[in-house]
Amino acid sequence: MKVNELMERVGIAETGRVIAYIKDGLDEMNMIAETHVNVERIDVTADQRYYTMPADAIKIIDIRCKHHDNVDSKYRSIPRTIHPPATEDEDGV
């Protein structure tokens, strides 16, 4: 189906708005179906808490690191926290 056909069916005359709706719909479908999954590796730095995430990241599925709750050199998932941490950040962010 072409954009013009979709515009006629929906009854919208603005091409830019229809293209924005199509892109939003594709992003939502990607979040649900997880068809385009990329693996991003970021090195951990000592005494650094915040890291920059890729600009095209829509959803973070899992974060894993080596030597987390094990003595082997295996990657393990880091559990998510539901509540804010009990200790306050020293950097004040």
C-alpha positions as CSV (number, residue, x, y, z in Angstrom):
1,M,0.0,0.0,0.0
2,K,1.3,3.4,-0.9
3,V,1.1,6.5,1.2
4,N,-1.5,8.1,-1.1
5,E,-3.8,5.1,-0.7
6,L,-3.4,5.2,3.0
7,M,-4.2,8.9,3.0
8,E,-7.4,8.3,1.0
9,R,-8.6,5.5,3.3
10,V,-7.9,7.5,6.5
11,G,-9.1,10.8,5.1
12,I,-6.0,12.9,5.9
13,A,-4.7,15.4,3.4
14,E,-1.3,16.2,5.1
15,T,1.4,13.9,3.8
16,G,3.9,14.8,6.6
17,R,1.4,13.9,9.3
18,V,0.7,10.5,7.6
19,I,4.4,9.7,7.3
20,A,4.9,10.6,11.0
21,Y,2.0,8.3,11.9
22,I,3.5,5.5,9.8
23,K,6.9,5.9,11.5
24,D,5.4,5.9,14.9
25,G,3.4,2.8,14.1
26,L,6.6,1.0,12.9
27,D,8.4,2.0,16.1
28,E,5.6,0.7,18.2
29,M,5.5,-2.6,16.3
30,N,9.3,-2.9,16.7
31,M,8.9,-2.4,20.5
32,I,6.4,-5.2,20.7
33,A,7.9,-7.7,18.2
34,E,11.6,-6.9,18.8
35,T,12.5,-7.6,15.2
36,H,15.6,-5.3,15.1
37,V,17.6,-6.2,18.1
38,N,21.1,-4.8,18.3
39,V,23.8,-5.8,20.8
40,E,25.7,-2.8,22.2
41,R,28.8,-3.3,24.3
42,I,29.9,-0.6,26.7
43,D,33.0,-0.8,28.9
44,V,32.5,-0.2,32.6
45,T,34.7,2.4,34.1
46,A,35.6,2.5,37.8
47,D,33.7,5.1,39.9
48,Q,31.3,6.0,37.0
49,R,27.6,5.5,37.5
50,Y,26.0,7.1,34.4
51,Y,26.7,6.1,30.8
52,T,25.5,7.5,27.5
53,M,23.1,5.2,25.7
54,P,22.8,4.9,21.9
55,A,20.5,7.6,20.4
56,D,18.6,5.0,18.4
57,A,17.8,2.8,21.4
58,I,14.1,2.3,21.8
59,K,14.0,-0.3,24.5
60,I,16.7,-1.9,26.7
61,I,16.0,-5.6,27.1
62,D,18.8,-6.8,29.3
63,I,22.0,-5.6,30.9
64,R,24.6,-8.2,31.7
65,C,28.1,-8.1,33.1
66,K,30.9,-10.6,34.0
67,H,31.5,-11.7,37.5
68,H,28.1,-10.6,38.8
69,D,27.0,-12.9,41.6
70,N,29.4,-15.7,40.4
71,V,33.1,-16.6,40.4
72,D,33.1,-17.8,36.8
73,S,33.8,-15.6,33.9
74,K,30.2,-15.8,32.7
75,Y,27.9,-13.0,31.8
76,R,24.9,-12.7,34.2
77,S,21.9,-10.4,34.1
78,I,21.9,-7.5,36.5
79,P,18.5,-7.4,38.3
80,R,16.4,-4.3,37.9
81,T,15.5,-2.2,40.9
82,I,11.8,-1.4,41.5
83,H,12.3,1.2,44.2
84,P,14.9,4.0,44.3
85,P,18.2,3.0,46.0
86,A,18.4,3.4,49.8
87,T,21.6,5.3,49.6
88,E,21.8,8.8,48.2
89,D,24.0,9.5,45.2
90,E,27.2,11.4,46.1
91,D,27.3,13.2,42.7
92,G,23.8,14.7,43.4
93,V,22.3,13.7,40.1
